[in-house]
């Protein structure tokens, strides 16, 4: 099942008559793309979908062969057919390049344009965390979800065995890696350039938006606590309280009746 809604009419700079459609799936990484669209004030159409037995419904395969979410359809005025984009990182970079360059830091230091190692620290952090969000952090959270599902869905007569196996995986592999990543991010928040506030400096970037979803999920189930990681916890809480993020969450609540950030 899916539903469609049009947002308030905001006009992004340079958008023209581009038609943008976000295909949003419950308990998916699409929520951060919805926040990004709100942050950029892009005029978009939102189509929402429910999971079927924990997986995306078959209708999404009509949009993209893999049938995953988020998916973004972009069709410029006069274009014969829409461009369909998959993968959160690509979608984020594409939207920022065309609708909101201010959400990406300046790439080069003054006078070092085009030079090797002439990049700003803010830009290097930005590009790194754009890849880190999906390439490093998210897989551990997916593993956490899989282990939790095994425990919860196992028949009662094998549950002790399932609990023992998943518990060993968590203690020997998952927990140490999550703690390592949270310690790393704690240090990155504290050492951000230009006074910090965000991972790449004093301003919100697309990398912050990409990391918002896994970190919000980690607050609930993966050990990201205020006591152990105060700076990181405060950072995530501040992202959750940002106006456009809250607006994106409210849009889903208005359509679906509720919003759950957990995986």
BATOR-964638 format. One record per atom (N, C-alpha, C, O): residue in one letter; z, y, x. Coordinates in steps of 0.02 Angstrom, whole numbers, plus 32768, in hexadecimal, padded with zeros to 4 digits. Each point is the difference from the previous one (the first is absolute). Layout:
BEGIN
aZYX
...
END
This chain:
BEGIN
x80007FC4802A
x8000803C7FD6
x8000803E802C
x801F80018035
x7FBF80327FB4
x7FFE803E8026
x8003803B7FD1
x7FF57FF97FC4
x801B80418057
x8000803D7FD9
x7FE48038802A
x7FFF7FFC803D
x7FE980387FA2
x7FDF80378022
x801E80417FE9
x801080087FC5
x7FF880288069
x801C80417FEE
x7FE08035802C
x7FF17FF3803B
x800680477FAB
x7FE8803A8026
x803B802D8010
x8028800D7FD3
x7FDE800B806B
x8038802C8012
x7FF280477FEA
x7FCC80107FE5
x8065801C8028
x7FF580477FF7
x7FC68016802C
x7FF67FE38036
x7FE5804C7FB5
x7FC480148023
x800F80308039
x8007803C7FF6
x80007FA98046
x80088027803E
x7FBE7FFB8026
x7FE17FCB8001
x800B806B801D
x7FC180018025
x800D8003804A
x801D80318019
x7FD07F9C800C
x80097FFE8048
x7FCA802B8021
x7FC980077FE7
x804A80158053
x7FD080298025
x7FC57FD68016
x80087FCB801F
x7FBC804B7FD0
x7FC47FDE8017
x7FF07FC17FD8
x7FD27FDB8012
x805380187FB9
x7FF67FC27FDC
x7FBF80027FD7
x7FDF7FCD7FF9
x8010806D7FEC
x7FC580037FD6
x80097FD67FC2
x803480027FDF
x7F987FD78011
x80027FD57FC6
x80047FB78013
x7FE57FD57FDE
x803C801E8058
x800A7FBB8016
x802C7FDB7FCE
x803480197FEB
x7FB77FAA8002
x80277FD77FD3
x80287FCE8028
x7FE47FD98027
x805E80287FD1
x802D7FD58025
x80277FD47FD0
x801D80197FCF
x7FE47FA6803D
x80257FD17FD7
x802E7FD7802D
x7FE97FE28031
x8057801C7FBF
x80307FD68023
x80107FC37FD5
x801380077FC6
x7FE47FBE8057
x80127FC27FDF
x80457FEB8019
x80087FEA8039
x8029801F7F9C
x80477FF88011
x801B7FBF7FE4
x7FF37FF07FC6
x80317FEB8063
x801E7FC07FEB
x804B80048007
x801A801B8031
x800B7FCB7F9E
x804980028003
x80197FDB803F
x7FE27FCF8016
x805680498006
x801E7FE4803B
x7FCC7FF68038
x7FFA7FCA801D
x7FE1806B7FF0
x7FCE7FFE8035
x800280408029
x8026802E7FF0
x7FB27FD38044
x7FFE8038802D
x7FD8803B7FE5
x7FF880338021
x7FEE7FC57FA2
x7FD880347FE1
x8029803E7FEF
x7FE480377FF9
x805F7FC28001
x802980397FEB
x7FFB80398031
x7FFF803A7FEC
x7FFE7FB68055
x7FFC80368031
x7FBD80247FFE
x7FFC803B8012
x7FCF7FA47FD8
x7FBF80227FF8
x8004802F7FC3
x7FE280368001
x80427FB47FCC
x800A802C7FC6
x8026803F8016
x7FEE80387FEC
x80457FC0803D
x8024803A801B
x7FD1802C8028
x8001803D7FF9
x7FD67FA58031
x7FD280278029
x7FD080297FD5
x7FF3803A800E
x7FF27FA87FBD
x7FD380247FD3
x8024803B7FE0
x7FE280367FF9
x805C7FC17FF4
x802780377FE4
x800C80358034
x7FFC803C7FF2
x80147FAF804A
x800E802F8037
x7FC3802B8010
x8006803B800F
x7FBF7FA67FED
x7FC180228010
x7FE480277FC4
x7FCF80248007
x80507FD47FBF
x7FE8801F7FC3
x7FB87FED7FF0
x7FD780297FEC
x801B7F97801E
x7FBE7FE67FF0
x7FFE7FEE7FB6
x802E7FE37FE5
x7F9B802F7FFA
x7FF57FEE7FBB
x7FEA7FB67FFF
x7FCC7FF0801C
x805C7FE57FC5
x7FF17FB98004
x800C7FDF7FBC
x8022801A7FD4
x7FC27FAB8026
x800D7FD47FC7
x802A7FC68019
x7FF47FE68037
x803D80057FA3
x802D7FCB8014
x7FF87FC47FD1
x800680077FC3
x7FED7FBF805B
x7FFC7FC27FDA
x80377FD2801A
x80037FF0803B
x80297FFB7F98
x80397FD78014
x7FF87FB87FE9
x7FE27FF27FCC
x803A7FE1805C
x7FF97FB87FF3
x80437FDE8008
x802A80158027
x7FE07FB57FB3
x803B7FD68004
x7FF07FC2802A
x7FC87FE88000
x806B80008023
x7FF87FC18025
x80017FC57FCF
x801F80037FCB
x7FBE7FC78048
x7FFF7FC37FDA
x801B7FC9802E
x7FDF7FEE8031
x805B7FF77FBF
x80207FCE802C
x8005801A8048
x7FF07FDC802F
x802580617FD8
x800E80218040
x7FC180178026
x800780208034
x7FBE7FD17FB3
x7FC480158024
x7FD880317FD6
x800C80087FC4
x7FC4801A805C
x7FD880317FDE
x7FD47FDE7FCB
x7FEB7FC7800A
x8007805B7FBF
x7FD67FE27FCB
x7FB87FFA8017
x7FEA8025802D
x7FEF7FAD7FB6
x7FBB7FF68015
x7FD3803D7FF6
x7FCB8005801F
x804980287FB4
x7FD6803B7FF4
x7FF4802A803F
x7FCD80218007
x80647FDE8028
x7FF88029803C
x7FC87FE5802D
x7FE480268028
x800A7F9B7FD1
x7FC87FE58027
x7FBD801C7FE8
x7FCE7FFB8023
x803280227FA2
x7FC380217FE8
x7FF680438024
x7FC9801B8000
x806D7FFE801E
x7FFC80408024
x7FF37FF3804A
x7FD78021801F
x804C7FAD7FFE
x7FF87FED8046
x80087FB58006
x802B7FE37FDE
x7FAE7FFC804C
x80017FB68004
x80447FE2800D
x800F7FC97FE9
x801C805A803D
x80427FE5800F
x803280087FC7
x80337FDF7FFF
x7FBD804D7FD2
x802B80087FC6
x80468018800E
x802F7FEC7FDD
x7FD9803E8056
x804280198013
x800880487FE9
x7FD2801E7FE5
x806A7FFC8025
x800E80467FF0
x802B801C8039
x802C7FDD8019
x7FCA80627FFC
x7FD780337FDF
x7FB67FF9800D
x7FEA7FE78034
x7FF080307F9A
x7FB9800A8007
x7FF280477FE9
x801F80197FD0
x7FB280088051
x7FEE80447FEE
x7FB580057FF9
x7FDB7FED802D
x800F802C7F9B
x7FB9800D7FF4
x7FF3804B8006
x802280287FE0
x7FAD7FEA8049
x7FEF8046800B
x7FB580087FF4
x7FD77FDF8020
x8017804E7FB3
x7FB9800C7FF3
x7FF2804A7FFF
x801680247FD3
x7FC67FF3805F
x7FEE80478005
x7FCB80117FCD
x7FDA7FD57FEA
x8024806A8003
x7FCE80177FD1
x7FBA7FF1801B
x7FF080138038
x7FE87FCC7FA0
x7FBC7FF18014
x7FF87FBD8023
x7FC87FE9800A
x80707FF7800A
x7FFC7FC08022
x7FEC7FCA7FCD
x801980007FC8
x7FBA7FD2804C
x7FE97FCD7FD0
x80357FCE7FEB
x7FFE7FE57FC9
x8033800E8063
x80357FD07FF0
x803F80128025
x7FFD80238033
x803D7FC77FB6
x803F80128021
x800A7FD98041
x7FE47FCA800A
x804480548021
x80187FDF803C
x80447FE37FF1
x802E80237FEA
x7FDA7F9B8020
x80407FDF7FF2
x80247FF28043
x7FE57FDF802C
x8056803C7FDA
x80277FFA803D
x803C7FD27FF4
x802380067FCD
x7FE97FCD8063
x803B7FD57FFF
x8028800E8040
x7FE6801F802E
x80587FC97FD4
x802F80098037
x801F80467FFF
x7FDD80328002
x80647FCF7FFC
x8025803E7FF9
x7FF180328038
x7FF9803C7FF4
x80027FAA804A
x7FF4802D8038
x7FBE80237FFB
x7FFB803D800B
x7FD07F9D7FE6
x7FBE801E7FF9
x7FFE80327FC6
x7FE580378007
x80397FB67FC1
x8001802D7FC6
x802380418012
x7FE980367FEE
x80507FC48034
x8026803B8013
x7FD9802D802F
x7FFC803D7FF5
x7FE57FA6803E
x7FD98028802F
x7FC580227FDE
x7FF08039800E
x7FEF7FA37FC5
x7FC5801B7FDD
x8014803B7FD4
x7FDF80348000
x80577FC37FDA
x801580367FD3
x8017803D8027
x7FF080397FED
x80347FBC8049
x801880398027
x7FC680258021
x7FFF803D8002
x7FD17F9E8018
x7FC680208020
x7FD9802B7FD0
x7FE980378012
x800F7FB37FB0
x7FD680247FD1
x802680317FD4
x7FE480327FE9
x805C7FC1800A
x802480287FCF
x803F8022801A
x801C802C7FDF
x7FFC7FC0805D
x803E801E8017
x800C7FF9804A
x802F7FDE8015
x7FA780428015
x80097FFA8048
x804480178019
x80147FED8037
x800F803B7FA2
x804280188016
x80337FC88004
x80358009801F
x7FBD7FBD7FC3
x802E7FC88003
x7FF47FD5803F
x801F7FCB8007
x7FB6804C8025
x7FF77FE18042
x800E80368035
x7FE880387FF9
x803E7FB8803B
x800F80328034
x7FC180118028
x7FCF7FDC7FFE
x8034805D8025
x7FCA8011802E
x7FFA7FCB8036
x80327FE9801B
x7F9080037FF4
x7FF77FCA8030
x800D80148048
x80207FDB8025
x7FC880617FEE
x800380138048
x802D803C800C
x8008802C7FD5
x80167FD48065
x8024803A8018
x7FCE8038800F
x7FC67FF38011
x8050804B7FE8
x7FD48038800E
x7FE57FFD8048
x80267FF7802F
x7F99800F7FD7
x7FE07FFF8041
x7FF27FBA801B
x7FE37FF98036
x80307FD37FA4
x7FF57FBB8017
x7FD57FD97FCF
x80047FC27FFC
x7FD380627FDE
x7FD77FE07FCD
x7FD07FCE8020
x7FDD8010802F
x80237FB37FB7
x7FD37FCC8017
x80157FDD8040
x7FDD7FD38016
x805A80418008
x80157FE3803F
x802B7FC27FF5
x80277FFC7FCF
x7FD37FD3805E
x802C7FC77FFF
x80478018800E
x800C8026802F
x80237FC47FA8
x804680148002
x800A804A7FEF
x8032801F8011
x7F9C7FFD7FCD
x800780447FE8
x801B80047FB9
x800880377FE5
x80077F8F7FFE
x80177FFE7FBB
x8047801A7FF9
x80287FFD802F
x7FE8801D7F96
x804480167FF2
x802C7FC37FF2
x7FE77FCC7FEA
x805A803B8022
x802E7FCA7FEF
x80007FF27FB5
x80057FC77FEA
x7FF6806F7FEF
x7FFF7FF87FB7
x7FC67FD47FEA
x80087FD57FD6
x7FBD80378047
x7FC47FDA7FEC
x80057FB78017
x7FED7FD37FDB
x802B80228061
x80087FBC8019
x80317FD87FD5
x7FF47FC67FF1
x8042805B7FFD
x802F7FDF7FD2
x7FDE7FF17FBE
x80077FC97FE4
x7FD580668002
x7FDE7FF97FC0
x7FD17FC38001
x80037FD67FD3
x7FD28025805F
x7FD17FC98003
x80247FBE800A
x7FED7FCC7FE4
x804880368044
x80267FC2800C
x80207FE77FC0
x7FF87FC67FEF
x802B80657FED
x80247FEB7FC5
x7FD07FEE7FC6
x80137FDA7FD4
x7FB18042802D
x7FCF7FEC7FCE
x7FEF7FB68008
x7FF37FDE7FCE
x800C800A806F
x7FF37FB9800D
x80407FD77FFB
x80007FC77FE8
x803780558030
x80407FDD8001
x80177FEB7FBB
x801B7FC97FF7
x7FDB80617FD7
x80197FF37FBD
x7FE97FBC7FE6
x80287FD97FE5
x7F9880188024
x7FE47FC17FE7
x80007FCA8036
x800A7FC57FF1
x7FEA804F804D
x7FF67FCF8035
x80417FE2801B
x80007FC78017
x8037805F7FE6
x803F7FE8801C
x80377FF87FCC
x801C7FCA7FF9
x7FF3806B7FE2
x803A7FFE7FD4
x7FF47FD67FC1
x802A7FD67FEE
x7F9F80347FF1
x7FF57FE07FBF
x80007FB48003
x801B7FE17FD3
x7FC87FFF8061
x80017FB68001
x80477FE37FFD
x800A7FCC7FE0
x802680548040
x80457FE67FFE
x801C80057FB9
x80267FD47FEB
x7FC980617FF1
x801880077FBC
x7FDE7FCE7FD1
x801F7FE87FD1
x7FA28008803D
x7FDE7FCD7FD9
x801F7FBB800C
x800A7FDA7FD1
x80078018806E
x80237FC1800F
x80427FFD7FDB
x80127FCC7FE5
x8012806B801A
x803F80037FDB
x7FF57FF07FB6
x80287FDB7FE2
x7FA380408001
x7FEF7FF27FBB
x7FF17FB67FF5
x80187FE27FD0
x7FC18001805D
x7FEE7FB97FFA
x803F7FD48003
x80087FD27FD8
x8024803C8058
x803D7FD88007
x802C80067FC2
x801D7FCF7FE8
x7FE8806E7FFF
x8029800B7FC4
x7FE27FDA7FC4
x80257FE37FD8
x7F99801E8023
x7FDF7FDD7FC8
x800B7FB58005
x800A7FDF7FCD
x7FF280068070
x800C7FB88009
x80467FED7FE8
x80097FCE7FDE
x8028805B8035
x80457FF17FEB
x800780047FB4
x801F7FD57FE1
x7FC4805F8001
x8009800B7FB9
x7FD87FCF7FD5
x80167FEE7FC9
x7FB17FFB804F
x7FD47FD67FD8
x80077FB5800E
x7FE37FD77FDD
x804480178056
x80077FBA8011
x80267FDA7FC9
x8032801B7FE6
x7FB87FA98008
x80277FD77FD0
x80477FF48019
x800B7FFE803D
x80237FFA7F96
x80467FFD8014
x800F7FC6802F
x802D8005802A
x7FAD7FC47FD1
x80107FC68029
x7FE980078048
x80167FD9802B
x7FBE80577FE3
x7FEE800B8046
x801780458018
x7FF280148039
x803080117F9C
x801680438012
x802C8002803F
x7FF8802D8029
x80357FA27FE1
x80278002803E
x7FD57FFB803F
x800E80218032
x7FBD7FB77FCB
x7FD37FFA8039
x7FD980418009
x7FF980188038
x7FEE80047F91
x7FDB803F8003
x802B8038801C
x7FEA80288028
x80557FDA7FC1
x802E80348018
x800D7FF9804B
x800580318024
x80027F917FF2
x800D7FF58047
x7FC48015802B
x800980208034
x7FBC7FCD7FB7
x7FC480118026
x7FF4804B8001
x7FF5801E8035
x800D80017F91
x7FF480497FFD
x803780268024
x7FF38034801F
x804B7FB37FDD
x803780208023
x7FF68000804B
x800F80318022
x7FD97F967FF9
x7FF37FFC8048
x7FC980308015
x800580208034
x7FC67FE37FA4
x7FC9802E8010
x801980487FFF
x7FEE8028802C
x803B7FE97FA3
x801A80447FFC
x802D8011803C
x7FF98035801E
x80347F9E7FF2
x8030800F8036
x7FE07FFF8045
x80128028802B
x7FBE7FAB7FE0
x7FE37FF88042
x7FC3802D800D
x7FF280128039
x7FEB80007F91
x7FC280258009
x7FFE80427FDA
x7FF48035801D
x801A7FC87FA2
x7FF5803B7FD7
x80328037800D
x7FED803A800C
x80547FB67FF1
x803380338008
x7FFC80248043
x8004803D8002
x7FF47F9F8037
x7FF980238040
x7FC5802F8003
x80048036801D
x7FC47FB67FC5
x7FC5802B8002
x8008803D7FD3
x7FEA80368012
x80347FC17FB4
x800C80397FD4
x803080318021
x7FF5803D7FFE
x80407FA98020
x8030802C8021
x7FDF8026803A
x800E803B800A
x7FC87FA3801B
x7FDC80208037
x7FD580397FE7
x7FFE8036801D
x7FDE7FBF7FAB
x7FD680337FE4
x8028803A7FE3
x7FED803A8009
x80497FB87FD6
x802980367FE4
x802180298037
x8005803D7FF9
x80107FA3803D
x801C80258039
x7FCB802C801F
x800D80398013
x7FB77FAD7FF3
x7FC88026801B
x7FF1803D7FD5
x7FF98038801A
x80037FBE7FA4
x7FF180377FD3
x803880337FFE
x7FF4803C7FFA
x804A7FAC800C
x8039802E8003
x7FF8802F803C
x800C803C7FFA
x7FE17FA8803F
x7FF78029803C
x7FC5802F7FF9
x80018038801A
x7FCA7FB27FC4
x7FC580297FF6
x800E803C7FD2
x7FE88037800C
x803F7FBD7FC1
x801380377FD3
x802980348026
x7FF6803C7FF8
x80377FAC8032
x802C802D8026
x7FDA80278035
x801380388011
x7FB77FAB800B
x7FDD801F8038
x7FBF80217FED
x7FD98014802C
x80197FF37F93
x7FC1801E7FEA
x7FF98047801C
x803080258003
x7F937FED8011
x7FF58042801F
x8007803A7FCE
x80027FF67FC3
x800380468058
x8003803D7FD9
x803B80017FD0
x7FFA80187FC8
x803E7FCE804E
x803C80027FD6
x80057FC67FD0
x80337FF97FDE
x7F997FDF801D
x80027FC47FD6
x8002800F7FB6
x7FE880347FE9
x80357F9E7FF2
x7FFF80027FB8
x7FD57FC87FE4
x80107FE27FCD
x7FB980118057
x7FD37FCA7FEE
x7FEF7FD98040
x801380168037
x7FCB7FB27FC3
x7FF47FD6803B
x7FD380218033
x80057FF2803C
x7FCF803A7FAE
x7FD0801D802F
x801080498011
x7FDA80208025
x805C7FFA7FC1
x80118046800D
x802480207FC6
x80267FDF7FDC
x7FCD8060801A
x802480267FCD
x7FDC80027FBD
x8019801D7FD0
x7FAB7FC3802C
x7FDA80017FC3
x7FEF7FBA7FE8
x7FF97FD18028
x800280277F97
x7FEC7FC17FE1
x7FB97FEF8015
x7FD5802C8002
x801F7F94800E
x7FBC7FE98010
x7FF07FC17FD7
x802B7FE57FDD
x7F9780068027
x7FEC7FC27FDF
x80277FC48019
x800A7FD07FDB
x800C80318064
x80267FC9801C
x80437FF97FDC
x80167FC87FF4
x800B806F7FFD
x803F7FFE7FDA
x7FF57FE07FBC
x80287FD87FE9
x7FA1803B7FF7
x7FF27FE67FBD
x7FF27FB58004
x80177FDA7FD4
x7FC4800F805F
x7FF37FB98007
x80407FD8800B
x80087FC97FE5
x802680538042
x803E7FDC800F
x803280037FC7
x80317FDA8000
x7FC580537FD1
x803180097FCB
x800B7FC17FD7
x80397FF17FEE
x7F927FEB8004
x80077FC57FD4
x80277FC78021
x80307FE87FE3
x7FBC80028059
x80277FC9801E
x80498014800F
x802D7FD77FFA
x7FDE80688018
x80448015800F
x802A80067FC1
x803C7FEF8001
x7FA780277FC8
x802580027FC1
x80127FB97FE9
x80367FF47FE7
x7F9A7FDE8023
x800E7FBA7FEE
x80377FE3802C
x80297FD97FE9
x7FD6803A8057
x80317FE68030
x804780187FEF
x80307FDD800F
x7FD6805D7FD3
x804280197FEC
x80227FD07FCF
x803D7FF98000
x7F9B7FE87FD7
x801C7FD57FCD
x800E7FB98016
x80317FE27FEA
x7FA580038042
x80057FB8800C
x7FFC7FEB804A
x800C7FC6800F
x7FE58067801E
x7FF37FEA8045
x8031801C8033
x7FF27FFF803C
x8047801A7FAE
x80348013802E
x7FFD8047801B
x80258011802E
x7FB1801A7FB5
x7FFE80468015
x803880257FDC
x7FF980157FC6
x803F7FF4805C
x803A801E7FE1
x801280438021
x7FED800D8039
x8037801C7FA1
x801680418019
x80327FF88039
x8002802A802E
x80267FA27FD0
x80337FF58032
x7FE17FEE8044
x8017801A8033
x7FB77FBC7FCE
x7FE37FE8803F
x7FCA802E801A
x7FF78007803D
x7FE4801A7F96
x7FC780298014
x800280437FDB
x7FD6800D7FD6
x805A801D803A
x800B803E7FD8
x7FC4802F8000
x7FEF801B7FCB
x7FF17FF0806E
x7FC9802F8003
x7FC37FE57FDA
x7FE080257FDC
x80127F9B802C
x7FC77FE17FDE
x800C7FFD7FB5
x7FD3800D7FD8
x806A7FE38014
x80117FFD7FB9
x7FF980447FE0
x7FE580067FC9
x8033802E8059
x7FFA80447FE6
x7FB780157FFA
x7FEC80207FD0
x7FEC7FCD8062
x7FB9800F8000
x7FDD7FE17FC3
x7FDA80217FDD
x80337F9F8017
x7FE17FDD7FC8
x8017801E7FBE
x7FD8800A7FD2
x806880058029
x801B801D7FC2
x7FE080447FF3
x7FF280127FC6
x80028014806F
x7FE080427FF9
x7FB77FF87FE9
x7FE880277FD7
x7FF57FA78043
x7FBB7FF47FEA
x80007FEF7FB5
x7FD580187FDB
x80597FBE8010
x80037FEC7FBA
x800E803C7FD2
x7FEC7FFF7FC6
x803680348054
x801280397FD7
x7FCB80378000
x800980337FDD
x7FC17FC58048
x7FCE80348003
x7FDC80087FBD
x7FF47FCF7FDC
x7FFC806F8013
x7FE780107FBD
x7FC47FD67FEC
x80007FE37FC9
x7FCD80188061
x7FC47FDC7FED
x800B7FB57FFE
x7FE07FDC7FD9
x804D800C8050
x80117FB97FFE
x80227FF07FBD
x7FF07FCE7FE0
x803F805B800D
x80227FF77FC0
x7FD080067FC5
x80077FDE7FCE
x7FC8804E803A
x7FCE80087FCB
x7FD67FC17FFA
x7FEF7FEA7FC8
x80007FF88071
x7FD97FC17FFF
x80287FC87FE0
x7FE57FD97FD9
x805C80238037
x802B7FCE7FE1
x8005800B7FB5
x7FFD7FD17FD9
x800C806E8012
x8006800F7FB9
x7FC07FEF7FDB
x80037FEC7FC6
x7FC4801C805A
x7FC07FF07FE0
x7FFE7FB57FEE
x7FE87FED7FCB
x80327FEA8063
x80027FB87FF2
x80337FF07FCA
x7FF37FD67FD5
x8046804B802E
x80337FF57FCC
x7FE480127FBB
x800C7FDD7FCF
x7FCE8059802D
x7FE380157FC1
x7FCF7FCC7FE5
x7FFA7FF77FC3
x7FE37FE7806A
x7FCD7FCF7FEC
x801F7FBB7FF4
x7FF67FE17FCD
x803180098065
x80197FBB8000
x80467FF97FE3
x80157FC87FF0
x8010806F800A
x80437FFD7FE6
x80367FFD8035
x803A80107FF2
x7FB37FDC804B
x802F7FFD8038
x7FD97FFD8041
x7FC47FF68001
x806180138036
x7FE27FF98042
x80327FDE802E
x803980158005
x7FB07FB6801E
x802B7FDB802E
x7FDF80038045
x7FCA7FE38009
x8056803E8028
x7FE180068042
x80067FC2802B
x7FE37FFD8036
x80437FD07FB3
x800A7FC58029
x7FC07FD68002
x7FD680057FD4
x80257FD18060
x7FC67FD48007
x80037FC87FCC
x7FD37FD67FFD
END
